[in-house]
């Protein structure tokens, strides 16, 4: 089974959707962020929870990465190995551009909707979440432009499927991806309960 690669801007729902898909297809899920967090921990950062990237330390490490592309290149190298093996759902900002394999999905979402998700997830104010979204959007774009010359969030040409997440639940998004993946890749999957779109 070919890997499924899910990308999108911060708080687009990548990890939640990937975990749902992995459970329904009985495969594993891994994220580039997981590997990068391990690297951050090795450098002495205290890494706690999936919301860590939205904290002061997470943003500090993001800026450190801008000066040292080796972090991202090593994380991406490990992800490409996983993608080549197949039977996995990968969340990554860059893998869709740098991998020749995989069914590639972009989760689109407005800054407001992503900030609202972040507000609920991190229990912060909407105003603070909007600030974090803007910082992370700009920093991610600059990091990946510098490392790979990727127009992150603008160039969507590598993707097999683009989904507007603003009005859909994670289960609905996961079912759309599974349906389109199955149709386009001709695989058999475990039966999944239908979700209305």
N, C-alpha and C positions, 0 to 999 in steps of 0.2 A: 504494500500500500504506500502510495506516494505521500510525502509529508504535506501537511497543511501549514502555511505560513500566514500569520495574522499580524497586520501592521496597522498603525493609526497614531494619531497624536495622543499626548498624555490624557488619561481619563476617558478615553474613547470606549473602554470596556473590554480591551483585548484579553486580559488575564481571565476575567469572569467567563467570557465566551469560550476561550480556549479550554478552560477546565470543564465546561459543560460538554463541549464536543468530545474531549478526551474520554469523559465518562460514558457518553452514548456510544462511542465507537470502540471502547475498551482498549484505548491506547494511552501512552504517556503524554504529558505536556511539560514543556520547558520554555523558559523565557531568557532572552538576552540580558534582561535586567537582573535575573537571578545570578547569572555568572558575574556580572559587573559588581553586584552587591558582595559577592564572595571576595572579589579583588579589593573592594573598599574596606571590608573587614580586615583583610590582611595588612592594610595600611593604617589600621588603628581606628577606623570609624566604627561607631556603635550602630549597627544596622538592625533595626527592628521593624517588622511589618511591611506589608506591600505599599503602605503610604509613605515609607521612608524617603522616597525620591522627592516628595513635596515638602520635606522639612529643610531647615537651614543647612544641616549637614549634607543632605542629598543634593541640594543645589550647589553647595560648595564643591562636592565631588564632581558634579557635572562640569563645573568651571575648571577644575583641575584636569579633567579629561580633555578639555579644549587645548591645553598646553602639552598634552602627552597622548598622541593617538594610539599608543601601544595598548592601552586598556581596551579600547573598542575593537581593535584589530584582533587581539587575542580572543576576546569574547565571541566575535563573529567567526573566527576560525573554528572554535569549538561548536558553534551552532551549525555551521556548514557540514561538519562531520555528522551531526545528528540528522540533518536534513537528508544527506546522502544515504543514510541508513534506512530512512523511511519509517513508517508506523509511528508517527509522532506529530503532535501539534506544537508549533513553535510560535512564540510571540517575539517580535523583533522589529526595531525601527528600520533596520538596514537590509535584512536578509533577502527581501523581495528583489532588491536591486543587484545584489552580489551573488546570489545563488542561481544556477541554471536550472535547478530542479524545484519541485514543489508547486502546489496549488496555492496561488497568492491572493490574499484577501485584504482589502483596505477598509477599515471602519471609519467612516466619515462622521463628524459630529461638530456642531457649532461650539464656539468658545463658551457660550452661555450654558449650554447643556452639559458640557464637560466640567465646567466649574460647579454646576449644581450637583453632579455626581461626586466630585471631589469634596464638596461641602458636606454631603451626607456621609461619605466614606471616612473622611478625616475629622469630622465634627468641628469644622471651622466655619467662619462666616463666609457668605457668598462673595463679599468684597475681597477678602483675603484669598479665596480660591481663584477669583478672576485674576488677581495679581500673579499668583503662582502659575496659572495656565499661560499667561502672556510671557512670563520669564522663561518657562520651560519650552514653549513653542519657539521662541527666538533663539534660545541657547541650543536646542536640538538642531534647528535648521543650520546654525553656524558651525556646530561640531561636525555634522555629516557632510556639509558642503566642503569643509576644509579637508576632511579625511578621504572622502570618496567622490567629491564633486557631485553629490546627490542634491537635488532640489526637493528636500524632504517636505512632504505635505502639499507640494505643488505638482511635481511630476508623478502622475499615477499610471503611466504607461506600462509598468511591469505587471499590473494586477489583472488577474482573471475575473475578479468580482469586486465591486465597490458597493458598500451598503451604507445608507444614511441611517444612523443609529438614533437620531433625535426622538423618533416616535415609536421605537421598537424595544421590547424587553430583551434581556440577554438570551432567554430561551428561544424567542422568535428569531433572533439573529443567528443563533447556533443552528436552528433547523433549516434556515435559508442556506447557510454555508454547507451543511451536510447534503441537502438536496442538490445544490448546484455542483458540488464536488462529485457526488455520485453520478449525476447526469453527464458531466464533462469527462470524468475519468473512468466511467464504466465499472465501478466497484460494487460489491455487495456489502451491505451494512446491516448491523443489528437493527431490528425494528425500533423506531422512535415514535413516541406519541406525537401526533400532529398538533402544531400550535397555529392559531390563526395569525395572519399577517396584519 
